[in-house]
Amino acid sequence: MDRFAHYEWPFFEARHAELARKTDAWAAHSLAYAHEVDERAPPGTSADAICRRLVKDLGAAGLLAHCAPGGDAFDVRSIALVREVLAYHAGLADFSFVMQGLGSGPIALAGSEALRKRYLPRVAAGEAIAAFALSEADAGSDVAALKTSARRDGAHWVIDGAKTWISNGGIADFYVVFARAAEGAGTKGISAFVVDAATRGLDSSERIDIVAPHPMATIRFSGCRVPAEQLLGAPGEGFKLAMRNLDVFRTTVAAAALGFARRALDEALARARSRELFGQRLGDFQMTQAKLADMATAIEAGALLAYRAAWVRDVKGRRVTREAAMAKMHATEAAQEVIDCAVQILGGLGVKRGHPVERLYREVRALRIYEGATEVQKVIIARELLKTR
């Protein structure tokens, strides 16, 4: 399959196809080291160093400028297609790319001019690592349950509490932190703050080891004093800001899933063409052909949903809560199935440590959870339908 054929669809402009091909050429020659993580090393060692290098290299290549454009003029199609290409080549490169956007997006969307100038150019250049600190032990999909608090004390806000499952935790230079700054039911009273990692009272030493080698940590705040000008937007607008940020980046999760799935299909096709058994190629068996057909169709359907959502936001300028949820739900679930099929087609090679398909098998699983699990996406879709039908 031509991995670039879909850039001829009417969702894209010529510049998007050019960006995809340039990114692919760069990734093919620049990302071999992204697979050299020593997964036997303790969390906070090997993967950290590689992620720091990836952020610098992505910045030097000009790619981070797409997810940290210096303001709120996001081109979601560009972010999505870069994610698709990077995910095809190296999951950790995709992770490092998107976290720069997810972590700095609230600053672009609601930060003062001073905050934008202070953080966004450094993020785009790969000189500062960003993180998005929303989830808590009992407040993941249910943001209204978060307990981290922020109280005003003169010229500062004082933050107390803990965040967990924070990507880039432990290596980030700053965190966008969501805390309850006023009494109020549900999501009312939640505000967002930019907190530098070196701020006294912030502890990111509790690392979390997950199935894929991503830097992750629990972040604890104890009397953490943040200057009042680090508040993003108006007090109490934090939940809306988080949702606006996710509206930008949730669609791109689907694109990353497409990149994983396309790589898995290519690996499966190569194996089906080369593997001989019982006097014929593996690809000559109808059972193999049926798997390949299902895999290819699922990928194309996911691409249509993902880039439709990106186009609606970019071109029509509309909220894409429903479209993004559909894209993420379908593409991530489909990618899991495609990669599982690839493992079956490759047989023992598919579970050999270090094989591309084995890496994909571990990388893809988290996509069905983060930025809203599949079950949450179904709730979102149904709620949006009930509003309009």
One Martini backbone bead per residue (centre of mass of N, CA, C, O) as a GRO file, in nm:
protein
  389
    1MET     BB    1   0.098   0.035   0.019
    2ASP     BB    2   0.038   0.374   0.000
    3ARG     BB    3   0.114   0.594   0.260
    4PHE     BB    4   0.031   0.871   0.067
    5ALA     BB    5  -0.253   0.861  -0.076
    6HIS     BB    6  -0.438   1.025   0.135
    7TYR     BB    7  -0.313   1.316   0.054
    8GLU     BB    8  -0.531   1.338  -0.196
    9TRP     BB    9  -0.740   1.424  -0.035
   10PRO     BB   10  -0.962   1.694   0.033
   11PHE     BB   11  -0.840   1.753   0.328
   12PHE     BB   12  -0.592   1.852   0.162
   13GLU     BB   13  -0.293   2.004   0.095
   14ALA     BB   14   0.006   2.022  -0.057
   15ARG     BB   15   0.166   2.082   0.210
   16HIS     BB   16   0.099   1.812   0.351
   17ALA     BB   17   0.241   1.613   0.165
   18GLU     BB   18   0.518   1.745   0.194
   19LEU     BB   19   0.544   1.707   0.500
   20ALA     BB   20   0.523   1.400   0.505
   21ARG     BB   21   0.773   1.337   0.326
   22LYS     BB   22   0.983   1.490   0.493
   23THR     BB   23   0.936   1.339   0.757
   24ASP     BB   24   0.998   1.058   0.650
   25ALA     BB   25   1.289   1.110   0.560
   26TRP     BB   26   1.393   1.197   0.836
   27ALA     BB   27   1.307   0.946   1.003
   28ALA     BB   28   1.465   0.725   0.838
   29HIS     BB   29   1.759   0.883   0.927
   30SER     BB   30   1.704   0.971   1.265
   31LEU     BB   31   1.556   0.710   1.457
   32ALA     BB   32   1.721   0.461   1.553
   33TYR     BB   33   1.774   0.542   1.862
   34ALA     BB   34   1.468   0.508   1.962
   35HIS     BB   35   1.531   0.174   2.000
   36GLU     BB   36   1.766   0.195   2.251
   37VAL     BB   37   1.615   0.114   2.490
   38ASP     BB   38   1.671   0.017   2.825
   39GLU     BB   39   1.430  -0.187   2.979
   40ARG     BB   40   1.617  -0.276   3.237
   41ALA     BB   41   1.614  -0.011   3.330
   42PRO     BB   42   1.532   0.219   3.524
   43PRO     BB   43   1.328   0.446   3.575
   44GLY     BB   44   1.489   0.741   3.459
   45THR     BB   45   1.701   0.680   3.218
   46SER     BB   46   1.710   0.584   2.914
   47ALA     BB   47   1.444   0.722   2.813
   48ASP     BB   48   1.512   1.007   2.896
   49ALA     BB   49   1.753   1.058   2.709
   50ILE     BB   50   1.604   1.004   2.444
   51CYS     BB   51   1.380   1.217   2.475
   52ARG     BB   52   1.565   1.462   2.486
   53ARG     BB   53   1.685   1.414   2.205
   54LEU     BB   54   1.423   1.418   2.046
   55VAL     BB   55   1.337   1.705   2.109
   56LYS     BB   56   1.581   1.841   1.983
   57ASP     BB   57   1.553   1.716   1.696
   58LEU     BB   58   1.263   1.811   1.638
   59GLY     BB   59   1.333   2.108   1.663
   60ALA     BB   60   1.562   2.124   1.446
   61ALA     BB   61   1.353   2.015   1.215
   62GLY     BB   62   1.068   2.188   1.275
   63LEU     BB   63   0.825   2.011   1.403
   64LEU     BB   64   0.735   2.160   1.673
   65ALA     BB   65   0.591   2.406   1.534
   66HIS     BB   66   0.314   2.251   1.493
   67CYS     BB   67   0.253   2.212   1.823
   68ALA     BB   68   0.411   2.514   1.866
   69PRO     BB   69   0.314   2.808   1.704
   70GLY     BB   70   0.285   3.066   1.929
   71GLY     BB   71  -0.026   3.002   1.929
   72ASP     BB   72  -0.375   2.926   1.825
   73ALA     BB   73  -0.273   2.824   1.520
   74PHE     BB   74  -0.378   2.535   1.458
   75ASP     BB   75  -0.282   2.246   1.255
   76VAL     BB   76  -0.415   1.942   1.274
   77ARG     BB   77  -0.319   1.802   1.018
   78SER     BB   78  -0.017   1.835   1.073
   79ILE     BB   79  -0.002   1.693   1.342
   80ALA     BB   80  -0.122   1.423   1.247
   81LEU     BB   81   0.079   1.348   1.017
   82VAL     BB   82   0.330   1.349   1.192
   83ARG     BB   83   0.236   1.126   1.379
   84GLU     BB   84   0.200   0.906   1.171
   85VAL     BB   85   0.495   0.898   1.079
   86LEU     BB   86   0.639   0.860   1.351
   87ALA     BB   87   0.487   0.600   1.438
   88TYR     BB   88   0.595   0.424   1.210
   89HIS     BB   89   0.902   0.450   1.317
   90ALA     BB   90   0.852   0.579   1.633
   91GLY     BB   91   0.690   0.596   1.926
   92LEU     BB   92   0.878   0.793   2.090
   93ALA     BB   93   0.862   1.025   1.885
   94ASP     BB   94   0.563   1.074   1.904
   95PHE     BB   95   0.556   1.132   2.205
   96SER     BB   96   0.752   1.376   2.206
   97PHE     BB   97   0.590   1.551   2.017
   98VAL     BB   98   0.300   1.567   2.151
   99MET     BB   99   0.383   1.668   2.439
  100GLN     BB  100   0.458   1.951   2.346
  101GLY     BB  101   0.160   2.020   2.276
  102LEU     BB  102  -0.010   1.932   2.521
  103GLY     BB  103   0.166   2.098   2.734
  104SER     BB  104   0.138   2.393   2.564
  105GLY     BB  105  -0.153   2.450   2.463
  106PRO     BB  106  -0.276   2.624   2.699
  107ILE     BB  107  -0.089   2.863   2.641
  108ALA     BB  108  -0.184   2.918   2.351
  109LEU     BB  109  -0.498   2.951   2.431
  110ALA     BB  110  -0.458   3.130   2.742
  111GLY     BB  111  -0.213   3.288   2.746
  112SER     BB  112  -0.020   3.523   2.788
  113GLU     BB  113   0.210   3.693   2.621
  114ALA     BB  114   0.436   3.632   2.823
  115LEU     BB  115   0.399   3.323   2.831
  116ARG     BB  116   0.437   3.267   2.534
  117LYS     BB  117   0.727   3.388   2.514
  118ARG     BB  118   0.857   3.206   2.736
  119TYR     BB  119   0.769   2.902   2.618
  120LEU     BB  120   0.709   2.838   2.309
  121PRO     BB  121   0.989   2.872   2.171
  122ARG     BB  122   1.125   2.646   2.343
  123VAL     BB  123   0.945   2.416   2.253
  124ALA     BB  124   0.993   2.439   1.940
  125ALA     BB  125   1.321   2.406   1.982
  126GLY     BB  126   1.375   2.187   2.222
  127GLU     BB  127   1.448   2.348   2.516
  128ALA     BB  128   1.159   2.251   2.631
  129ILE     BB  129   0.969   2.048   2.847
  130ALA     BB  130   0.643   1.926   2.843
  131ALA     BB  131   0.335   1.911   3.057
  132PHE     BB  132   0.022   1.735   3.143
  133ALA     BB  133  -0.165   1.801   3.456
  134LEU     BB  134  -0.464   1.619   3.535
  135SER     BB  135  -0.439   1.353   3.656
  136GLU     BB  136  -0.566   1.124   3.901
  137ALA     BB  137  -0.633   0.861   4.092
  138ASP     BB  138  -0.965   0.976   4.094
  139ALA     BB  139  -0.898   1.164   3.810
  140GLY     BB  140  -0.953   1.109   3.489
  141SER     BB  141  -1.225   1.098   3.329
  142ASP     BB  142  -1.311   1.241   3.610
  143VAL     BB  143  -1.245   1.562   3.654
  144ALA     BB  144  -1.444   1.652   3.888
  145ALA     BB  145  -1.261   1.475   4.111
  146LEU     BB  146  -1.053   1.665   4.168
  147LYS     BB  147  -0.814   1.770   4.452
  148THR     BB  148  -0.635   1.966   4.370
  149SER     BB  149  -0.512   2.270   4.513
  150ALA     BB  150  -0.581   2.637   4.504
  151ARG     BB  151  -0.448   2.926   4.673
  152ARG     BB  152  -0.458   3.248   4.757
  153ASP     BB  153  -0.135   3.443   4.823
  154GLY     BB  154  -0.132   3.716   4.707
  155ALA     BB  155   0.115   3.680   4.449
  156HIS     BB  156   0.004   3.381   4.492
  157TRP     BB  157  -0.013   3.033   4.444
  158VAL     BB  158  -0.119   2.741   4.632
  159ILE     BB  159  -0.016   2.404   4.587
  160ASP     BB  160  -0.206   2.096   4.652
  161GLY     BB  161  -0.108   1.757   4.577
  162ALA     BB  162  -0.182   1.512   4.305
  163LYS     BB  163  -0.034   1.361   4.018
  164THR     BB  164  -0.100   1.112   3.758
  165TRP     BB  165   0.006   0.986   3.468
  166ILE     BB  166   0.260   1.170   3.376
  167SER     BB  167   0.381   1.274   3.102
  168ASN     BB  168   0.716   1.364   3.146
  169GLY     BB  169   0.765   1.282   3.417
  170GLY     BB  170   1.087   1.409   3.533
  171ILE     BB  171   1.165   1.590   3.247
  172ALA     BB  172   1.023   1.838   3.280
  173ASP     BB  173   1.024   2.199   3.288
  174PHE     BB  174   0.701   2.195   3.273
  175TYR     BB  175   0.361   2.243   3.407
  176VAL     BB  176   0.023   2.187   3.344
  177VAL     BB  177  -0.201   2.270   3.608
  178PHE     BB  178  -0.487   2.126   3.766
  179ALA     BB  179  -0.702   2.312   3.996
  180ARG     BB  180  -0.881   2.381   4.286
  181ALA     BB  181  -0.970   2.737   4.340
  182ALA     BB  182  -1.281   2.671   4.399
  183GLU     BB  183  -1.583   2.643   4.494
  184GLY     BB  184  -1.756   2.365   4.339
  185ALA     BB  185  -1.928   2.191   4.132
  186GLY     BB  186  -1.749   1.989   3.969
  187THR     BB  187  -1.580   2.193   3.732
  188LYS     BB  188  -1.601   2.412   3.916
  189GLY     BB  189  -1.299   2.592   4.000
  190ILE     BB  190  -1.108   2.522   3.777
  191SER     BB  191  -0.758   2.568   3.725
  192ALA     BB  192  -0.468   2.700   3.546
  193PHE     BB  193  -0.107   2.624   3.556
  194VAL     BB  194   0.227   2.729   3.546
  195VAL     BB  195   0.493   2.493   3.640
  196ASP     BB  196   0.794   2.479   3.737
  197ALA     BB  197   1.004   2.219   3.812
  198ALA     BB  198   1.185   2.401   4.026
  199THR     BB  199   0.969   2.434   4.219
  200ARG     BB  200   0.895   2.462   4.527
  201GLY     BB  201   0.704   2.164   4.613
  202LEU     BB  202   0.802   1.987   4.369
  203ASP     BB  203   0.754   1.627   4.301
  204SER     BB  204   0.906   1.379   4.047
  205SER     BB  205   1.033   1.094   4.171
  206GLU     BB  206   0.773   0.917   4.104
  207ARG     BB  207   0.792   0.655   3.908
  208ILE     BB  208   0.650   0.498   3.605
  209ASP     BB  209   0.610   0.168   3.487
  210ILE     BB  210   0.548   0.070   3.158
  211VAL     BB  211   0.506  -0.114   2.871
  212ALA     BB  212   0.616   0.145   2.765
  213PRO     BB  213   0.906   0.367   2.726
  214HIS     BB  214   0.773   0.606   2.918
  215PRO     BB  215   0.777   0.891   3.070
  216MET     BB  216   0.663   0.867   3.416
  217ALA     BB  217   0.457   1.029   3.683
  218THR     BB  218   0.430   1.144   4.007
  219ILE     BB  219   0.295   1.454   4.124
  220ARG     BB  220   0.393   1.666   4.393
  221PHE     BB  221   0.224   1.905   4.617
  222SER     BB  222   0.384   2.133   4.867
  223GLY     BB  223   0.345   2.445   4.893
  224CYS     BB  224   0.325   2.552   4.596
  225ARG     BB  225   0.461   2.847   4.463
  226VAL     BB  226   0.279   3.058   4.232
  227PRO     BB  227   0.263   3.295   4.032
  228ALA     BB  228  -0.013   3.470   3.930
  229GLU     BB  229   0.085   3.490   3.618
  230GLN     BB  230   0.050   3.157   3.578
  231LEU     BB  231  -0.224   3.193   3.498
  232LEU     BB  232  -0.479   3.050   3.289
  233GLY     BB  233  -0.674   3.267   3.243
  234ALA     BB  234  -0.950   3.233   3.415
  235PRO     BB  235  -1.091   3.168   3.687
  236GLY     BB  236  -1.256   2.854   3.638
  237GLU     BB  237  -1.142   2.770   3.321
  238GLY     BB  238  -0.989   2.490   3.312
  239PHE     BB  239  -1.180   2.283   3.186
  240LYS     BB  240  -1.225   2.423   2.916
  241LEU     BB  241  -0.927   2.421   2.841
  242ALA     BB  242  -0.880   2.118   2.839
  243MET     BB  243  -1.093   2.061   2.614
  244ARG     BB  244  -0.965   2.237   2.396
  245ASN     BB  245  -0.702   2.079   2.387
  246LEU     BB  246  -0.830   1.799   2.319
  247ASP     BB  247  -0.958   1.888   2.049
  248VAL     BB  248  -0.680   1.899   1.913
  249PHE     BB  249  -0.533   1.608   2.013
  250ARG     BB  250  -0.732   1.367   1.984
  251THR     BB  251  -0.716   1.327   1.677
  252THR     BB  252  -0.402   1.249   1.682
  253VAL     BB  253  -0.430   0.971   1.805
  254ALA     BB  254  -0.545   0.842   1.554
  255ALA     BB  255  -0.293   0.893   1.378
  256ALA     BB  256  -0.098   0.722   1.543
  257ALA     BB  257  -0.253   0.460   1.502
  258LEU     BB  258  -0.208   0.454   1.197
  259GLY     BB  259   0.097   0.428   1.204
  260PHE     BB  260   0.107   0.160   1.348
  261ALA     BB  261  -0.077   0.001   1.151
  262ARG     BB  262   0.089   0.038   0.891
  263ARG     BB  263   0.339  -0.106   0.993
  264ALA     BB  264   0.202  -0.377   1.050
  265LEU     BB  265   0.108  -0.430   0.761
  266ASP     BB  266   0.385  -0.427   0.626
  267GLU     BB  267   0.500  -0.662   0.790
  268ALA     BB  268   0.282  -0.868   0.704
  269LEU     BB  269   0.327  -0.854   0.398
  270ALA     BB  270   0.621  -0.943   0.395
  271ARG     BB  271   0.564  -1.219   0.524
  272ALA     BB  272   0.349  -1.325   0.319
  273ARG     BB  273   0.556  -1.317   0.071
  274SER     BB  274   0.809  -1.496   0.210
  275ARG     BB  275   0.653  -1.718   0.344
  276GLU     BB  276   0.693  -2.073   0.351
  277LEU     BB  277   0.422  -2.325   0.332
  278PHE     BB  278   0.304  -2.603   0.203
  279GLY     BB  279   0.410  -2.496  -0.096
  280GLN     BB  280   0.347  -2.191  -0.003
  281ARG     BB  281   0.247  -1.893   0.056
  282LEU     BB  282   0.103  -1.728   0.306
  283GLY     BB  283  -0.060  -1.529   0.106
  284ASP     BB  284  -0.231  -1.779  -0.035
  285PHE     BB  285  -0.406  -1.783   0.199
  286GLN     BB  286  -0.724  -1.700   0.281
  287MET     BB  287  -0.684  -1.626   0.578
  288THR     BB  288  -0.469  -1.414   0.523
  289GLN     BB  289  -0.629  -1.238   0.327
  290ALA     BB  290  -0.853  -1.161   0.523
  291LYS     BB  291  -0.676  -1.012   0.721
  292LEU     BB  292  -0.559  -0.800   0.527
  293ALA     BB  293  -0.830  -0.677   0.444
  294ASP     BB  294  -0.920  -0.586   0.725
  295MET     BB  295  -0.678  -0.407   0.790
  296ALA     BB  296  -0.698  -0.205   0.554
  297THR     BB  297  -0.990  -0.110   0.605
  298ALA     BB  298  -0.953  -0.004   0.895
  299ILE     BB  299  -0.747   0.213   0.823
  300GLU     BB  300  -0.914   0.378   0.619
  301ALA     BB  301  -1.144   0.446   0.812
  302GLY     BB  302  -0.969   0.595   1.021
  303ALA     BB  303  -0.864   0.814   0.828
  304LEU     BB  304  -1.134   0.943   0.760
  305LEU     BB  305  -1.205   1.026   1.052
  306ALA     BB  306  -0.952   1.187   1.130
  307TYR     BB  307  -0.943   1.394   0.879
  308ARG     BB  308  -1.221   1.503   0.915
  309ALA     BB  309  -1.181   1.631   1.193
  310ALA     BB  310  -0.944   1.815   1.114
  311TRP     BB  311  -1.094   1.970   0.888
  312VAL     BB  312  -1.325   2.090   1.051
  313ARG     BB  313  -1.143   2.263   1.232
  314ASP     BB  314  -0.964   2.410   1.020
  315VAL     BB  315  -1.193   2.502   0.802
  316LYS     BB  316  -1.471   2.539   0.977
  317GLY     BB  317  -1.423   2.610   1.290
  318ARG     BB  318  -1.516   2.366   1.467
  319ARG     BB  319  -1.623   2.170   1.686
  320VAL     BB  320  -1.497   1.808   1.752
  321THR     BB  321  -1.606   1.615   1.967
  322ARG     BB  322  -1.739   1.389   1.800
  323GLU     BB  323  -1.527   1.338   1.575
  324ALA     BB  324  -1.286   1.278   1.764
  325ALA     BB  325  -1.413   1.040   1.915
  326MET     BB  326  -1.453   0.859   1.671
  327ALA     BB  327  -1.161   0.848   1.577
  328LYS     BB  328  -1.031   0.738   1.833
  329MET     BB  329  -1.197   0.488   1.873
  330HIS     BB  330  -1.151   0.346   1.599
  331ALA     BB  331  -0.840   0.365   1.552
  332THR     BB  332  -0.744   0.226   1.816
  333GLU     BB  333  -0.901  -0.037   1.791
  334ALA     BB  334  -0.797  -0.112   1.509
  335ALA     BB  335  -0.494  -0.116   1.573
  336GLN     BB  336  -0.504  -0.348   1.771
  337GLU     BB  337  -0.611  -0.556   1.561
  338VAL     BB  338  -0.389  -0.527   1.348
  339ILE     BB  339  -0.149  -0.604   1.532
  340ASP     BB  340  -0.256  -0.880   1.614
  341CYS     BB  341  -0.255  -0.992   1.326
  342ALA     BB  342   0.048  -0.957   1.278
  343VAL     BB  343   0.139  -1.152   1.493
  344GLN     BB  344   0.009  -1.401   1.366
  345ILE     BB  345   0.159  -1.389   1.091
  346LEU     BB  346   0.456  -1.393   1.229
  347GLY     BB  347   0.447  -1.527   1.492
  348GLY     BB  348   0.725  -1.553   1.669
  349LEU     BB  349   0.829  -1.274   1.570
  350GLY     BB  350   0.590  -1.104   1.706
  351VAL     BB  351   0.734  -1.180   2.014
  352LYS     BB  352   1.006  -1.062   1.964
  353ARG     BB  353   1.228  -0.887   2.107
  354GLY     BB  354   1.244  -0.587   1.898
  355HIS     BB  355   1.034  -0.617   1.712
  356PRO     BB  356   0.823  -0.412   1.557
  357VAL     BB  357   0.559  -0.565   1.643
  358GLU     BB  358   0.623  -0.588   1.943
  359ARG     BB  359   0.635  -0.285   1.993
  360LEU     BB  360   0.349  -0.221   1.894
  361TYR     BB  361   0.194  -0.396   2.101
  362ARG     BB  362   0.284  -0.199   2.340
  363GLU     BB  363   0.216   0.089   2.229
  364VAL     BB  364  -0.103   0.075   2.158
  365ARG     BB  365  -0.261   0.029   2.426
  366ALA     BB  366  -0.271   0.327   2.544
  367LEU     BB  367  -0.459   0.465   2.325
  368ARG     BB  368  -0.732   0.341   2.463
  369ILE     BB  369  -0.695   0.553   2.719
  370TYR     BB  370  -0.579   0.809   2.651
  371GLU     BB  371  -0.773   1.086   2.624
  372GLY     BB  372  -0.983   0.877   2.659
  373ALA     BB  373  -1.149   0.618   2.671
  374THR     BB  374  -1.350   0.435   2.479
  375GLU     BB  375  -1.594   0.456   2.671
  376VAL     BB  376  -1.590   0.767   2.676
  377GLN     BB  377  -1.634   0.815   2.375
  378LYS     BB  378  -1.918   0.695   2.371
  379VAL     BB  379  -2.045   0.900   2.557
  380ILE     BB  380  -1.983   1.149   2.389
  381ILE     BB  381  -2.131   1.069   2.133
  382ALA     BB  382  -2.412   1.032   2.259
  383ARG     BB  383  -2.443   1.319   2.371
  384GLU     BB  384  -2.420   1.463   2.099
  385LEU     BB  385  -2.662   1.325   1.966
  386LEU     BB  386  -2.881   1.413   2.182
  387LYS     BB  387  -2.858   1.721   2.114
  388THR     BB  388  -2.946   1.680   1.780
  389ARG     BB  389  -3.200   1.445   1.778
   0.00000   0.00000   0.00000
